[in-house]
Amino acid sequence: MQDNNNRNTIIFVVSAVIILIVYQIFVLDPASKRRSAELGRQKAAAAQVADVAAKPGALPSAAPGTVVVSRQEAAAASARAPIDSPALSGSISLRGARIDDLFLKDYRVSIEKTSPPVELLRPEGARHAFFAEFGWTGANLPGLPNAGTVWQLVEGATLAPGKPLVLRTSNGAGLTFTRKIEVDDRFMFTVTDTVANLGAGSVVLAPYASVQRQGVPEDLGKNQIVHEGAIGMLDGKLQQVKYGKWLKEGGPSLTSTGGWTGITDKYWLAALIPDQTEKVQTQYRVTKAAGGLDIFEANYVGQPHVIAPGRQISETTRLFAGAKTVPVLKDYEAKLGVPRFDWAVDWGNFWFITRYMFAFLDFIFRQVGNFGIAILLLTVAVKIVFFPLANKSYESITKMKKVQPQIEALRTKYKDDPAKQQQELMALYQTEKINPLTGCLPMLVQIPVFYGLYKVLTVTIEMRHAPFVGWIQDLSAKDPLTIWNLFGLFPYDPATLPLIGGILNSDFLHLGPLALLYGVTMWFSTAMNPPAPDPVQQKIFQFMPIMFTFIMAPFAVGLLLYWCWSNVLTVLQQYVIMRRFKVDNPIDQIIGKLTGKAKAAG
């Protein structure tokens, strides 16, 4: 019995040792190795996260951008998926999965009915390529999708509202990339990128997005009044860099939580909008390509993500590509939380005037349906607001003109004693209750209104191609008629005349009907004022209506319409006051000459 117990004990001990050895070799050691390997992978992933985070600008280099083919050939060089929405048409390139071919259906190049739609984006390879691309960046990861990657269209045929496209590709090393592209009924694209890690180890990737313009068209960047170039609302501040400064000094690199960034023209915008809760590193950079081509780029890189084996992550970016229509921008601002999106419109330093000036003008337009009439009504509203101040000022001017003979007598009497002359003039002003300084107030207080309307007419797309009546079919452009062909009666273009054509077609000599009307109304308003004491000053004031006629001639016809109508209302107001004070005025003088008899002021 004792021998059996000893034998059983030995067998148990030997079996236990064998089991422990087997367990150690086949269970504990592999588990330890797996833990060590995973710890190593985690350390490597952490190092990659730090590396990617430390180099937020590590984006794919800007493409060479060599101009070799026409726009049509550039678009045909890649398989494409068409875009057809109520507001947009074009296509998406399956090579690079870029949004690079886009037209705006509701906007034409000119007011002609046969004019083609406005082109916003164009493919690389064509002159002045302009496009948006999206992707992932990571440290030492081969095969990430780039501009040359050909994506497979796995879902959808034509991109339209409610009909997304789904593209897919892989890097051949365990990473599968899926891109879902959606568009709404206006100008907003939603791009959702998903990365699935089917490999054996963790990877670190950071999302990026870029808007790129390869060369600046000749008609852009020349206007000093309107901002064109880099733009964004980053870290709560508006960022603007004009093309000239951007090229010479580069653009800022900023960290922002949310916001938006892009490239703007006068009326059009291509802007990237990240998740508004995500911290991004933004860059405005310029790359010199082969042949000296300047490539302007606005981009951002999001936060790096560790993607463990068997896991996937998704990142959503929005792209606004369209017209800077204020109500549309504000609607996106409200619904999508895009901060101060209507600031994509260049309201200028006096935004507190221009923004509200536009809002009021747009409100009137929505009631009457014609921007020209809205400008006329806005002018009346401005006159009503400033009526008490202007009335007091014009009364002072009228009294000054009424006592002009007394003033001239005092100047003659005390011409050798300036101090006594000034003393007697002040006494006369006090007796007649005249303040000489009040005459300038109406002009001064209307300068902000003038600037605000000028800026509104210049920068807001609502004014583009807005018709009024007759020959005025675009209030944002200069008067289409000119005195040099008798306002269109002679069927020729003055610009085509030899030798002098270029001179006559210059802005300075572009004298249209409204510019001449402006000069006439300004002369009436100036003639209502008392003459200046100095003969040289008198000549200058007499010459001013002519000078300002030439200065105002190339301005937007809507602005001329405002100023002419404002002058008419001013003259009428002055005339009524001058008749009330029985003061001679140019209107009565003209009536007297036309009727053949003197027209008394009373």
C-alpha positions as CSV (number, residue, x, y, z in Angstrom):
1,M,0.0,0.0,0.0
2,Q,2.9,2.2,0.9
3,D,4.6,1.5,-2.4
4,N,1.5,2.4,-4.4
5,N,1.2,5.7,-2.6
6,N,4.8,6.6,-3.3
7,R,4.4,5.6,-7.0
8,N,1.3,7.7,-7.3
9,T,3.0,10.6,-5.7
10,I,5.9,10.4,-8.1
11,I,3.6,10.0,-11.1
12,F,1.6,13.1,-9.9
13,V,4.8,15.2,-9.4
14,V,6.3,14.2,-12.8
15,S,2.9,14.8,-14.5
16,A,2.6,18.2,-12.9
17,V,6.1,19.2,-13.9
18,I,5.5,18.1,-17.4
19,I,2.2,20.0,-17.5
20,L,3.9,23.1,-16.1
21,I,6.7,22.8,-18.7
22,V,4.2,22.3,-21.6
23,Y,2.1,25.2,-20.3
24,Q,5.1,27.4,-20.0
25,I,6.4,26.5,-23.5
26,F,3.1,26.6,-25.4
27,V,1.0,29.1,-23.4
28,L,2.9,31.4,-21.1
29,D,5.9,32.1,-23.4
30,P,3.9,32.8,-26.5
31,A,1.6,35.1,-24.4
32,S,4.6,36.9,-23.1
33,K,6.0,37.3,-26.5
34,R,2.7,38.6,-27.8
35,R,2.5,41.1,-24.9
36,S,6.1,42.2,-25.6
37,A,5.4,42.5,-29.3
38,E,2.2,44.5,-28.7
39,L,4.0,46.7,-26.2
40,G,6.6,47.3,-28.9
41,R,4.0,48.1,-31.4
42,Q,2.3,50.5,-29.0
43,K,5.6,52.2,-28.4
44,A,6.2,52.4,-32.1
45,A,2.7,53.7,-32.6
46,A,3.1,56.3,-29.9
47,A,6.4,57.4,-31.6
48,Q,4.5,57.6,-34.9
49,V,1.8,59.7,-33.3
50,A,4.4,62.0,-31.9
51,D,6.2,62.2,-35.2
52,V,3.0,62.9,-37.2
53,A,1.8,65.4,-34.6
54,A,5.2,67.1,-34.6
55,K,5.1,67.5,-38.5
56,P,1.6,68.6,-39.3
57,G,2.7,69.9,-42.7
58,A,4.0,66.6,-43.9
59,L,1.6,66.5,-46.8
60,P,2.2,65.1,-50.2
61,S,4.2,67.6,-52.2
62,A,2.3,69.8,-54.6
63,A,2.1,68.2,-58.1
64,P,4.4,69.6,-60.8
65,G,1.4,71.4,-62.4
66,T,2.9,71.5,-65.9
67,V,0.5,73.0,-68.4
68,V,0.4,70.8,-71.4
69,V,-3.1,70.2,-72.5
70,S,-6.5,71.9,-72.9
71,R,-9.1,71.7,-70.2
72,Q,-11.1,69.0,-72.1
73,E,-8.0,66.9,-72.6
74,A,-7.0,67.2,-68.9
75,A,-10.5,66.0,-67.8
76,A,-10.4,63.2,-70.3
77,A,-7.1,61.9,-69.0
78,S,-8.8,60.1,-66.1
79,A,-11.9,58.0,-65.6
80,R,-14.6,60.2,-64.0
81,A,-17.9,60.1,-62.1
82,P,-20.3,62.9,-63.1
83,I,-21.7,65.5,-60.8
84,D,-25.3,66.7,-61.4
85,S,-27.0,68.7,-58.7
86,P,-29.5,71.7,-58.9
87,A,-26.6,74.1,-58.5
88,L,-23.5,72.3,-59.9
89,S,-22.3,70.2,-62.8
90,G,-19.0,68.6,-63.5
91,S,-17.2,65.4,-62.5
92,I,-14.9,63.7,-59.9
93,S,-11.6,62.2,-61.1
94,L,-11.2,58.6,-60.1
95,R,-7.5,59.1,-60.3
96,G,-6.7,60.8,-57.0
97,A,-10.4,61.0,-56.1
98,R,-10.2,64.7,-56.5
99,I,-13.1,67.2,-56.9
100,D,-11.6,69.0,-59.8
101,D,-14.2,69.7,-62.5
102,L,-17.0,72.0,-61.5
103,F,-19.3,74.5,-63.1
104,L,-22.0,76.7,-61.4
105,K,-25.3,76.2,-63.2
106,D,-27.0,79.4,-62.0
107,Y,-24.2,81.8,-62.9
108,R,-23.0,82.9,-66.4
109,V,-19.8,84.4,-67.5
110,S,-21.6,87.4,-68.9
111,I,-25.2,88.7,-69.2
112,E,-25.6,87.3,-72.7
113,K,-28.2,84.4,-72.8
114,T,-25.7,82.2,-74.7
115,S,-22.9,82.8,-72.2
116,P,-21.5,79.6,-70.7
117,P,-21.8,78.8,-66.9
118,V,-19.1,80.0,-64.6
119,E,-16.2,77.5,-64.1
120,L,-14.9,77.1,-60.6
121,L,-12.6,74.1,-60.5
122,R,-10.5,72.6,-63.3
123,P,-8.3,69.5,-63.5
124,E,-4.6,69.3,-63.1
125,G,-2.7,69.5,-66.4
126,A,-4.9,72.3,-67.7
127,R,-3.8,75.9,-67.4
128,H,-4.8,77.5,-64.1
129,A,-5.8,74.1,-62.5
130,F,-7.9,74.5,-59.4
131,F,-9.0,71.5,-57.3
132,A,-9.6,70.0,-53.9
133,E,-8.1,66.7,-52.6
134,F,-8.3,64.7,-49.5
135,G,-6.2,61.9,-47.9
136,W,-4.2,60.5,-45.1
137,T,-0.6,61.2,-44.0
138,G,1.6,59.0,-41.8
139,A,5.2,58.4,-41.0
140,N,7.0,55.6,-43.0
141,L,3.8,54.1,-44.4
142,P,4.0,52.8,-47.9
143,G,1.2,52.9,-50.5
144,L,-1.0,55.7,-49.0
145,P,-3.4,57.0,-51.7
146,N,-2.0,60.0,-53.6
147,A,-2.7,62.0,-56.7
148,G,-1.8,59.0,-58.9
149,T,-3.9,56.4,-57.1
150,V,-6.8,55.0,-59.2
151,W,-9.8,54.5,-57.0
152,Q,-12.6,52.0,-57.8
153,L,-16.2,53.2,-57.9
154,V,-18.0,50.7,-55.8
155,E,-21.3,52.4,-55.3
156,G,-23.3,55.1,-57.2
157,A,-23.0,56.4,-60.7
158,T,-23.7,60.1,-60.7
159,L,-23.2,62.3,-57.7
160,A,-26.4,64.1,-56.8
161,P,-28.3,65.1,-53.7
162,G,-29.3,61.9,-52.0
163,K,-27.1,59.8,-54.4
164,P,-23.6,59.5,-52.9
165,L,-20.6,58.0,-54.6
166,V,-18.4,55.4,-52.8
167,L,-14.8,54.9,-53.9
168,R,-12.3,52.3,-52.6
169,T,-8.6,51.4,-52.8
170,S,-6.0,49.6,-50.8
171,N,-2.3,50.0,-50.2
172,G,-1.5,46.2,-50.6
173,A,-0.2,46.1,-47.0
174,G,-3.4,45.6,-45.0
175,L,-5.0,49.0,-45.3
176,T,-8.3,49.6,-47.1
177,F,-9.4,53.1,-47.9
178,T,-13.0,54.0,-48.5
179,R,-14.3,57.4,-49.6
180,K,-17.9,58.4,-49.5
181,I,-18.7,61.7,-51.3
182,E,-22.0,63.5,-50.9
183,V,-23.4,66.8,-52.2
184,D,-26.4,68.9,-51.2
185,D,-28.6,70.9,-53.5
186,R,-26.4,74.0,-53.3
187,F,-22.6,74.1,-52.9
188,M,-21.6,71.8,-50.1
189,F,-19.7,68.5,-50.5
190,T,-19.3,66.0,-47.6
191,V,-16.3,63.7,-47.9
192,T,-16.2,60.8,-45.4
193,D,-12.9,58.9,-45.4
194,T,-12.7,55.5,-43.7
195,V,-9.5,53.4,-43.1
196,A,-9.8,49.7,-42.2
197,N,-6.6,48.1,-40.8
198,L,-6.6,44.4,-41.8
199,G,-2.9,44.0,-41.1
200,A,-1.1,42.6,-38.2
201,G,0.2,45.8,-36.6
202,S,-1.1,49.1,-35.5
203,V,-0.7,52.1,-37.8
204,V,-0.9,55.8,-37.2
205,L,-2.6,58.1,-39.7
206,A,-3.7,61.7,-39.7
207,P,-6.3,63.1,-42.2
208,Y,-5.6,66.0,-44.4
209,A,-7.4,68.1,-47.0
210,S,-6.1,70.6,-49.5
211,V,-7.4,73.2,-52.0
212,Q,-4.8,74.0,-54.6
213,R,-4.6,76.6,-57.4
214,Q,-1.8,76.1,-59.9
215,G,-1.1,79.6,-61.2
216,V,-3.3,82.7,-60.8
217,P,-5.5,83.7,-63.8
218,E,-4.7,87.1,-65.2
219,D,-8.0,88.7,-64.1
220,L,-7.5,87.7,-60.4
221,G,-5.5,89.4,-57.7
222,K,-5.5,92.9,-59.4
223,N,-8.4,94.5,-57.6
224,Q,-7.2,96.4,-54.6
225,I,-10.7,96.9,-53.2
226,V,-11.8,93.2,-53.1
227,H,-9.8,90.5,-51.3
228,E,-8.7,87.6,-53.5
229,G,-6.4,84.9,-52.3
230,A,-6.0,82.9,-49.1
231,I,-8.9,83.1,-46.6
232,G,-10.1,81.4,-43.5
233,M,-11.6,81.7,-40.1
234,L,-9.1,80.1,-37.8
235,D,-8.8,80.2,-34.1
236,G,-11.6,82.7,-34.1
237,K,-9.9,85.2,-36.3
238,L,-10.3,86.1,-40.0
239,Q,-7.3,85.2,-42.0
240,Q,-6.7,87.0,-45.4
241,V,-3.6,87.0,-47.5
242,K,-3.7,88.5,-51.0
243,Y,-1.9,86.7,-53.8
244,G,0.9,89.2,-54.1
245,K,1.8,89.0,-50.4
246,W,1.2,85.2,-50.3
247,L,3.7,84.8,-53.1
248,K,6.4,87.1,-51.6
249,E,6.1,86.2,-47.9
250,G,4.1,83.0,-47.8
251,G,1.1,82.4,-45.6
252,P,0.7,81.7,-41.9
253,S,0.7,78.3,-40.3
254,L,-1.9,78.2,-37.5
255,T,-3.5,75.8,-35.0
256,S,-7.2,76.0,-34.8
257,T,-10.1,74.0,-33.3
258,G,-12.6,73.8,-36.2
259,G,-12.9,76.8,-38.4
260,W,-12.5,76.8,-42.1
261,T,-9.8,77.6,-44.7
262,G,-9.6,78.0,-48.5
263,I,-9.0,80.2,-51.5
264,T,-11.4,82.9,-52.6
265,D,-12.1,85.0,-55.7
266,K,-14.3,88.0,-55.8
267,Y,-17.5,86.1,-56.0
268,W,-16.5,82.4,-55.7
269,L,-15.0,80.3,-52.9
270,A,-13.4,76.9,-52.4
271,A,-13.2,76.3,-48.6
272,L,-12.4,73.2,-46.5
273,I,-14.4,72.7,-43.3
274,P,-13.1,70.2,-40.8
275,D,-15.0,68.7,-37.9
276,Q,-15.6,71.8,-35.7
277,T,-14.5,69.9,-32.5
278,E,-11.2,68.7,-34.0
279,K,-7.9,70.5,-33.5
280,V,-6.2,71.0,-36.9
281,Q,-2.9,72.4,-38.1
282,T,-3.4,74.7,-41.1
283,Q,-1.0,76.0,-43.7
284,Y,-1.1,78.5,-46.6
285,R,1.9,77.5,-48.7
286,V,3.3,78.4,-52.1
287,T,5.3,75.9,-54.1
288,K,7.4,76.7,-57.1
289,A,6.8,74.1,-59.8
290,A,8.7,73.2,-63.0
291,G,8.7,76.0,-65.4
292,G,8.3,78.6,-62.7
293,L,4.6,77.9,-62.1
294,D,3.4,79.1,-58.6
295,I,1.2,76.6,-56.8
296,F,-0.9,78.2,-54.1
297,E,-2.3,75.8,-51.5
298,A,-4.6,76.1,-48.4
299,N,-4.5,72.9,-46.4
300,Y,-5.0,71.4,-43.0
301,V,-3.9,68.2,-41.1
302,G,-6.1,66.7,-38.4
303,Q,-5.1,64.8,-35.3
304,P,-3.3,61.5,-35.8
305,H,-5.2,58.3,-34.9
306,V,-3.8,54.9,-33.9
307,I,-5.6,52.2,-35.8
308,A,-5.2,48.8,-34.2
309,P,-5.4,45.6,-36.2
310,G,-9.0,44.7,-37.1
311,R,-10.2,48.3,-36.4
312,Q,-11.2,51.2,-38.6
313,I,-11.7,54.9,-38.2
314,S,-13.6,57.6,-40.2
315,E,-13.0,61.3,-40.8
316,T,-15.4,63.7,-42.3
317,T,-14.5,66.9,-44.2
318,R,-16.7,69.3,-45.9
319,L,-15.9,71.3,-49.0
320,F,-17.8,74.4,-50.0
321,A,-17.3,75.1,-53.7
322,G,-19.6,77.7,-55.1
323,A,-20.9,81.3,-55.1
324,K,-20.5,83.5,-52.0
325,T,-24.3,84.1,-51.6
326,V,-24.8,85.7,-48.2
327,P,-28.1,83.9,-47.3
328,V,-26.6,80.5,-48.3
329,L,-23.4,81.2,-46.3
330,K,-25.4,82.2,-43.2
331,D,-27.6,79.1,-43.6
332,Y,-24.5,76.9,-43.5
333,E,-23.2,78.8,-40.6
334,A,-26.4,78.2,-38.7
335,K,-27.1,74.6,-39.6
336,L,-23.5,73.2,-39.8
337,G,-21.9,75.4,-37.1
338,V,-19.4,76.9,-39.6
339,P,-18.1,80.0,-37.7
340,R,-18.7,83.4,-39.4
341,F,-19.0,81.8,-42.8
342,D,-20.5,84.9,-44.4
343,W,-17.2,86.6,-43.6
344,A,-16.0,84.9,-46.8
345,V,-17.5,88.0,-48.4
346,D,-15.0,90.8,-48.1
347,W,-16.9,93.3,-46.0
348,G,-13.8,95.3,-45.4
349,N,-12.6,97.2,-42.3
350,F,-16.0,98.9,-41.9
351,W,-17.8,95.6,-41.8
352,F,-20.2,97.0,-39.2
353,I,-21.5,99.3,-41.9
354,T,-21.3,97.2,-45.1
355,R,-22.9,94.0,-43.6
356,Y,-25.9,95.8,-42.3
357,M,-26.1,98.0,-45.4
358,F,-26.3,94.9,-47.5
359,A,-28.9,93.3,-45.2
360,F,-31.1,96.4,-45.5
361,L,-30.7,96.6,-49.3
362,D,-31.3,92.9,-49.7
363,F,-34.5,93.2,-47.5
364,I,-35.8,96.0,-49.8
365,F,-34.9,94.0,-52.9
366,R,-36.9,91.0,-51.6
367,Q,-40.0,93.3,-51.3
368,V,-39.7,95.0,-54.7
369,G,-37.9,92.5,-56.8
370,N,-35.5,95.0,-58.5
371,F,-32.1,96.0,-57.1
372,G,-32.1,99.3,-59.0
373,I,-35.4,100.3,-57.3
374,A,-34.0,98.9,-54.0
375,I,-31.1,101.3,-54.4
376,L,-33.4,104.2,-55.0
377,L,-35.5,103.3,-52.0
378,L,-32.4,102.9,-49.9
379,T,-31.3,106.4,-50.9
380,V,-34.6,107.8,-49.8
381,A,-34.3,105.9,-46.5
382,V,-30.8,107.4,-46.0
383,K,-32.2,110.9,-46.7
384,I,-35.0,110.5,-44.2
385,V,-32.5,109.4,-41.5
386,F,-30.3,112.4,-42.1
387,F,-33.1,114.8,-42.9
388,P,-33.0,116.9,-39.7
389,L,-29.3,117.3,-39.8
390,A,-29.2,118.0,-43.5
391,N,-32.1,120.5,-43.2
392,K,-30.3,122.4,-40.6
393,S,-27.2,122.4,-42.6
394,Y,-28.9,123.6,-45.8
395,E,-30.7,126.3,-43.9
396,S,-27.3,127.6,-42.7
397,I,-25.9,127.4,-46.3
398,T,-29.0,129.3,-47.6
399,K,-28.6,132.0,-45.0
400,M,-24.9,132.2,-45.9
401,K,-25.9,132.8,-49.5
402,K,-28.6,135.3,-48.5
403,V,-26.1,137.5,-46.6
404,Q,-23.4,137.1,-49.3
405,P,-23.6,140.8,-50.3
406,Q,-23.0,141.8,-46.7
407,I,-20.1,139.4,-46.4
408,E,-18.5,140.8,-49.6
409,A,-19.1,144.4,-48.3
410,L,-17.3,143.6,-45.0
411,R,-14.4,141.9,-46.8
412,T,-14.0,145.0,-49.0
413,K,-14.3,147.4,-46.1
414,Y,-11.8,145.6,-43.9
415,K,-9.5,144.1,-46.6
416,D,-6.5,145.7,-44.9
417,D,-7.4,144.6,-41.4
418,P,-7.9,140.8,-41.4
419,A,-8.5,140.6,-37.7
420,K,-11.3,143.2,-37.8
421,Q,-12.7,141.6,-40.9
422,Q,-12.9,138.2,-39.1
423,Q,-14.5,139.9,-36.0
424,E,-17.2,141.6,-38.1
425,L,-17.9,138.4,-40.0
426,M,-18.3,136.4,-36.7
427,A,-20.7,139.1,-35.5
428,L,-22.7,138.9,-38.7
429,Y,-22.9,135.1,-38.4
430,Q,-24.1,135.4,-34.8
431,T,-26.7,138.0,-35.7
432,E,-28.1,135.9,-38.5
433,K,-27.7,132.6,-36.6
434,I,-25.3,131.1,-39.1
435,N,-22.8,128.3,-38.5
436,P,-20.4,128.1,-41.5
437,L,-19.2,124.7,-40.4
438,T,-22.6,123.0,-40.7
439,G,-22.5,123.2,-44.5
440,C,-20.0,120.3,-44.6
441,L,-22.0,118.0,-42.3
442,P,-24.3,116.3,-44.8
443,M,-21.4,115.3,-47.0
444,L,-19.3,114.0,-44.1
445,V,-22.1,111.9,-42.6
446,Q,-22.9,110.4,-45.9
447,I,-19.3,109.3,-46.6
448,P,-19.7,106.0,-44.5
449,V,-23.0,105.3,-46.4
450,F,-21.2,106.0,-49.7
451,Y,-18.4,103.6,-48.8
452,G,-20.8,101.0,-47.5
453,L,-22.8,100.9,-50.7
454,Y,-19.7,101.0,-52.8
455,K,-18.4,98.0,-51.0
456,V,-21.7,96.2,-51.2
457,L,-22.0,96.8,-54.9
458,T,-18.4,95.6,-55.4
459,V,-18.2,92.4,-53.4
460,T,-21.7,90.9,-53.0
461,I,-22.7,88.4,-55.7
462,E,-26.3,89.4,-55.3
463,M,-25.4,92.6,-57.3
464,R,-23.7,90.7,-60.0
465,H,-25.7,90.8,-63.3
466,A,-28.6,92.5,-61.4
467,P,-30.7,94.4,-63.9
468,F,-32.4,97.8,-63.5
469,V,-34.2,99.2,-66.5
470,G,-33.4,99.8,-70.2
471,W,-29.7,99.5,-71.0
472,I,-28.7,98.9,-67.4
473,Q,-28.6,95.1,-67.1
474,D,-25.7,94.8,-64.6
475,L,-25.6,97.2,-61.6
476,S,-22.3,95.9,-60.5
477,A,-20.5,96.8,-63.8
478,K,-19.7,100.2,-65.3
479,D,-22.2,101.9,-67.6
480,P,-22.2,99.9,-70.8
481,L,-22.9,103.0,-73.0
482,T,-20.4,105.7,-73.7
483,I,-20.5,109.2,-75.2
484,W,-17.9,108.3,-77.9
485,N,-20.5,106.4,-80.0
486,L,-23.4,108.6,-78.9
487,F,-24.6,106.0,-76.3
488,G,-24.8,103.2,-78.9
489,L,-26.5,105.1,-81.7
490,F,-23.4,104.5,-83.9
491,P,-22.8,100.8,-84.4
492,Y,-19.1,100.6,-83.5
493,D,-17.0,100.0,-80.5
494,P,-14.8,103.0,-79.6
495,A,-12.1,100.6,-78.4
496,T,-11.6,99.4,-82.0
497,L,-10.7,102.8,-83.4
498,P,-7.0,103.0,-84.5
499,L,-4.6,105.1,-82.4
500,I,-7.3,106.5,-80.0
501,G,-9.3,103.4,-79.4
502,G,-7.4,102.4,-76.3
503,I,-7.6,105.9,-74.9
504,L,-11.3,106.3,-75.4
505,N,-11.9,102.9,-73.9
506,S,-9.9,103.7,-70.7
507,D,-11.8,103.9,-67.5
508,F,-11.1,107.6,-67.1
509,L,-12.8,108.5,-70.4
510,H,-15.7,106.0,-70.1
511,L,-18.4,108.7,-70.0
512,G,-21.8,107.0,-69.9
513,P,-25.2,108.6,-69.4
514,L,-25.2,108.2,-65.6
515,A,-21.8,109.6,-65.3
516,L,-22.9,112.7,-67.2
517,L,-26.1,112.9,-65.2
518,Y,-24.0,112.7,-62.0
519,G,-21.9,115.6,-63.2
520,V,-25.0,117.7,-63.9
521,T,-26.6,117.0,-60.5
522,M,-23.4,117.7,-58.8
523,W,-23.1,121.0,-60.5
524,F,-26.6,121.9,-59.4
525,S,-25.8,121.0,-55.8
526,T,-22.5,123.0,-55.9
527,A,-24.2,126.0,-57.5
528,M,-26.7,126.1,-54.6
529,N,-23.9,126.9,-52.2
530,P,-22.4,130.4,-51.6
531,P,-19.3,131.1,-53.5
532,A,-15.9,130.7,-51.8
533,P,-14.2,133.9,-50.7
534,D,-11.0,133.2,-52.7
535,P,-11.2,133.4,-56.5
536,V,-8.8,130.4,-56.8
537,Q,-11.1,128.4,-54.6
538,Q,-14.1,129.5,-56.6
539,K,-12.5,128.1,-59.8
540,I,-11.7,124.8,-58.0
541,F,-15.3,124.4,-56.8
542,Q,-16.6,125.2,-60.3
543,F,-14.2,122.6,-61.8
544,M,-15.1,119.9,-59.2
545,P,-18.3,118.6,-61.0
546,I,-16.3,118.1,-64.2
547,M,-13.4,116.4,-62.4
548,F,-15.7,114.1,-60.4
549,T,-17.6,113.2,-63.5
550,F,-14.5,111.6,-64.9
551,I,-13.5,110.1,-61.6
552,M,-16.9,108.5,-61.1
553,A,-17.4,107.3,-64.7
554,P,-15.8,103.8,-64.3
555,F,-17.6,103.1,-61.0
556,A,-20.4,100.5,-60.8
557,V,-23.5,101.9,-62.4
558,G,-25.5,101.0,-59.3
559,L,-23.3,103.4,-57.3
560,L,-23.8,106.1,-59.9
561,L,-27.5,105.5,-59.7
562,Y,-27.4,106.0,-55.9
563,W,-25.3,109.1,-56.1
564,C,-27.3,110.7,-58.9
565,W,-30.6,110.1,-57.1
566,S,-29.0,111.3,-53.9
567,N,-27.9,114.5,-55.6
568,V,-31.4,115.0,-57.1
569,L,-33.0,114.7,-53.6
570,T,-30.4,117.0,-52.1
571,V,-31.0,119.7,-54.8
572,L,-34.8,119.4,-54.3
573,Q,-34.3,119.8,-50.5
574,Q,-32.0,122.8,-51.0
575,Y,-34.4,124.4,-53.6
576,V,-37.3,124.2,-51.2
577,I,-35.3,125.8,-48.4
578,M,-33.9,128.5,-50.7
579,R,-37.4,129.4,-52.0
580,R,-38.6,129.6,-48.4
581,F,-35.8,132.1,-47.5
582,K,-36.4,133.9,-50.8
583,V,-32.8,133.3,-52.0
584,D,-31.8,133.3,-55.6
585,N,-30.9,129.9,-57.0
586,P,-29.7,128.3,-60.2
587,I,-33.0,126.4,-60.8
588,D,-35.0,129.6,-60.8
589,Q,-32.4,131.2,-63.0
590,I,-32.7,128.5,-65.6
591,I,-36.5,128.6,-65.5
592,G,-36.3,132.3,-66.0
593,K,-34.0,131.9,-69.1
594,L,-36.2,129.2,-70.6
595,T,-39.4,131.2,-70.1
596,G,-37.8,134.5,-71.2
597,K,-38.4,136.3,-68.0
598,A,-36.7,136.6,-64.7
599,K,-37.9,134.1,-62.1
600,A,-38.2,135.8,-58.7
601,A,-37.1,133.8,-55.7
602,G,-40.3,134.5,-53.9
